[in-house]
Amino acid sequence: MTSVSTAAPGSALDGRVVRIGTRGSLLARTQAETVRSALTAAGVTTELVVVTTAGDKSIAPVREIGVGVFTTALRDALADKTIDVAVHSYKDLPTAEDSRFVIAAIPPREDARDALVARDGLVLGELPAGSTVGTSAPRRVAQLRALGLGLDVRPLRGNLDTRIGKVASGELDAVVVARAGLARIGRLEVVTEALEPVQFLPAPAQGALAVECRGDDDHLAAVIATLDDEHSRVAVVAERALLAELEAGCTAPVGATAEVVESIDEDGRIFDELSVRGVAAAIDGSDTIRASAVGKPSDADALGRSVARELLDLGARELVDVTEPSTPNVSKGESTDA
């Protein structure tokens, strides 16, 4: 007779204290706390370790410093064993894999959409021409301009409270930020419109967390893996494959979204399909190229790359080939607090 173990996953770590590394911003710490709580519930003893990154010290635009500065310090701390786990906003990570580490879990993803926070409760279409809208993400800048609303798009840095505070103070008429960040810090009440992907595609992997550990830490990786969400992982794999195939840098105006959806075949049987959509846009809003595909979730990487190749066939290279800043480990995305 085969016996079934009922031990908690954390028991495999023999009472080890697992140090979870995070940036010091409210959003980053909140994200890390969700992972810490889940591991604690699994019987793991944990502590939170705040790691200061070069990006946290700089006031320069992300386009100049490179978003890689937000992840490099965490990975360095992981490599030198100052921490055991790093919690990243997945969109901040380089698309190239680092053999030293493993993404042991992608927990259930937050809503990936971008959100508008505007004065007087206005939605995007109600903002008068000339309204000032803050965002430093080229992807958002390009898509806002492509809407042809005559908006005055201005650079924006700072944590989420700082960004939405610029609307409350009257410095800006609106800002566009990731809805996921606002959800995680409990500020969804400030959202005046969630921007639908049919009009405004989010960054690849937006709203997803990457829980990373050292590749040789097998017992810890196995415990972290219990937090993994299959559908979230499949979607992120497709979106990041699209970005990798485009070879787009952190300053590139590229958006992507993937979703596992239920379909019904001709015999009435229900099965899962993966829908992938991508966009590349000129930074001045003069041109927007879109492509999409549907396929098997098990083909997520290939599906994302096929959408990227279609975008390239339609002329996306000229839109996404933007010069990278000279920053180590520059990633293909936007900063955590974007």
N, C-alpha and C positions, 0 to 999 in steps of 0.2 A: 504494500500500500504506500502510495506516495504522500509524503507529508508536505503541508503548505505552511510556509513561514508567515507569521502574523506580526513580525517585528516591524517597528516604524522604520521608514527609509533612513532616517538620521542615525539609527543605531549602527549602521555600517561605518560611521565615522568615529566610533569609540570615544565619545565625549569631547572630541576636538572642537575648539572654538573657531568658527569660520568667519574670517574678516571680510566684510563686504565693502568694496570701495565705491565711492561716488564723488561727483563734483559737489560743491558746497551750496549751489543755488537751491531755492525752495523746491523747484520742480524736480531737480535731480535727486535731492534727498527724499522727496515724496515717492518718486519712482523706486528708489532703492529700498525704502521702507516697505513697499508692497511685496518685494521679493523677500526681504528679511522676515516679514510676517508669515509668508507662505512656507519658508524653510523652517521657521520656529514651529509652525503647526505640524511639520513633518518630523519633529523631534530633534532638529539641529540647534545647537547652541551657537549664537551669532553675535557679532558686534559690528557697528557701522564705523567706517573709517573715511573721513573726508580728505580728498586729494585735490590740491589746488593746481589748476592747469594754467598754461600761459594765456589761454583765451580768457580766463577769468580775470587776469591782471590787465589785459589790454582793452583800450577803448576804440581801437581801430576797427573799421568795417570788416566783417567776416570775409568779404571778397579779397581783402588785402592780406589778412593773416592766415587764411586757410582754415577750414573747419576741423582739419586734422588735429589742431592744437587742443581740441576739447576731448580727444580720445587718447592721444599719445601718452599723456601723463598717467592715465589710469592703466594703460597697457604696460608702461614701464614699471609701475608699482606691482602689477601682477607678475611680471617677469622676474623681478628681484625678490618676490615673496613677501613684500610689505603687506599685500592683501592676497586673499585667496579667490575672490570673486569680484568681477567688475560688472556694474550695471550701466549699460549704455542706452541712449536713444538710438535705435538701430540705424536710423538714417544718417547718423554721424560717422559710422564706421566705413573704412575703405572697402571698396568692392573686392579688392584682391584679398584672398585668404592669407592669414598669418599662421604658419605651421606650429608656432609656439602655443597657440590657444585653440580652444574649441567653444563654439556657441552651444552650450549645453542645453539651453532652453530659450524659447520664444514664448512667453506667457500669452494668454488671451489678449488680443490687440484691442486698443481703444479705437474709437471712431477716427478714421484717417483723414477726414475732411478738414479743409481750412475753415476758419471762422472769421467773420467780420465783426468788429466791435466798433460801432459808430455812434456819433452824437444823436441825441433825440430819438433813439430807437430805430434809426433809418436802416433800410436794407440797401444793398449795392445799387440797385436800379433807381433808388430814390435820391442818391447823393447828387447834388447839382454839379454841373460842369465846373471845373476849377477847384473842387473839394480836395483837400490835402489828405492823402492816404499813406500811412507809413508802413514800409516793409523794405528789408534789404535783400531778400531772396530774389535772385534774377528770375527764377521760375514764376514767382508771384508778380513781379514787376511786368514781365512779358505778357502774362495772361490778363492782368488788369488793363494794360494798354491795348491789348487786342480786342477788348470789349467795346472800344470806341466811345467811352463815356466822357472823355475829356477830363479825366481825373489827374491831379497833380501828385504823382507818386514820389515820395521822399524817403531817404535812407533812414533806417531805424535799427538801433542796437539796445541792449539792456535786457534784464530779466522780464518775465511776463508782467509783473506788477508795474514795472517802469513803463513798459510799452502801453498797457491799457490806461495807465495814469496820464499819458499824453493826450488821450481823448477826454478824460474827465477834466483835465486842466484847461482844455480848449486849444492846446498847442497844435493838435491835429484834429481833423474831422473824423478820421477813422483809422484803424490799423487792421491788418490781416495777420493772424497768427494761427498756430495749429490748435484745433479744437481739443485734441487729446491733452495738451498741456493744461488748458483751462479746466478740463474735467478732472484731471488728477489733483489739482490744487484747490478744487471746490469753487471755481469762479465761473461756472457756466451761465450764471445770471447776467453776465455782461455781454453775452453773445447776442447780436441783433440779427444775424443770419449765418446759417451753416451753408457753405458754398458747395453746391452739388457737383460731382465729378463730370457730369455731362457738359458742364460749362467751365469748370475750374479743377484741373487734376492736381492732387496733392503730390508731395515729394515721395519717391520710392521709399517704402518702409516707414512712412510717417505713422505715428501712433503705436509702433511696435517697439518693444524692449528686447535687447540682446543681453542675456545673462551668460557671461563668459568666464571661463576658468582655464588653468593651464592644461595643456593637452595630455600631460602625463599624470594628472590628478584623477585617476579613473574612478575611485570611490566617490569623490565629491561630484564629478560629472554625472555619475549615475543617479545620485540623489537629486541634483538640480534638474535632471531630465524629467523628473516627475511633474515639473511645473510646465512642461512644454505643451503647446496647443497646436494640434496638427494642421488645422485650417489656417491659423496665423502663419505658421512656418511655410506652408505651401505658397501662400500669397506673397510673402516677403521674398522667397526664393525667386519667384517669377519677376517681381518688380526689380530686384537687384540684378538679375540676369539681363534684363532689358538695359539697365544703366551700364552694366559692364560691356555689353555688346556695342553700345553706342560709344564707349570710351569717353564718356562725358565727365568733365571735371566738376568741382564743387561750385564753379561759377556758371555752370551751364543751365539754361532755362529748359529743363526737362521735368516732366511729371509722369507719374504712372500709378495705376491702381489695379489690383487683382482681387478677385473674390471667388470663393467656392460657392456655387449655387446648385440647387436641386433642379434636375430636368426629368422629363418623363419620356420614355421611348415609345415606339408605336404599339408595343404590347402592354403599355400602362405601367411598366416598371420604373421605379424612381432610381436615379443614379446621380452622382455628383459630377459637375463640370467646373472647370476653372476658366473664368472670364478675365482677360487681360486687356487693358487699354493704356496707350501711351501717347504723349504729346511732346513735340519740340516746337519752340516758339522763338521768333526773333525778339530780341530784347526791346526793340522799339515798338513791338506789337504789330508790325506790318505783315507778318506771315505766321501762320500756325499750321502745323502738320500733325495729323492724328492717324492712329492705326489701332487695330484691335484684333483679337483672335480668341477662340474658344477651343478648349481641348481637355485632356485628362489631367487631373491634379498630379498624377505621377510623372507627367511630362512638364512640370512647372518651369524648369530651367530652359528647356528647349522652346517652350511656348513664349516665354519672355524674350528670348533671343530672336524668335521669328518676328515678333512685333517690332523689335528694334531694327531688324533688317528691312522690314517694310518701310519704316520711317526713313531709313537711310536711302532706300530706293526712291523715295519721294522728295529727297533733297535735304534731309535733316542735318547732314554733316556741316553744311555752311552755317546752320543756326546754333549748333552745340559746340563747335570747335572754338572754345574761348580759352585764352591763355591762363594756365594755372599759376597761382602764386608759388614762390619757392619755399614751401613749407613741408617738412618731412611728414610722411603718412597722410598727405592730404586726402580727404575722403570725398565721396561722390554724393554730397547731400547738403544739408543746412544745419545750423547749430541747434543744440538741444532746446534752447528757449525760443526757437523761431516760431 
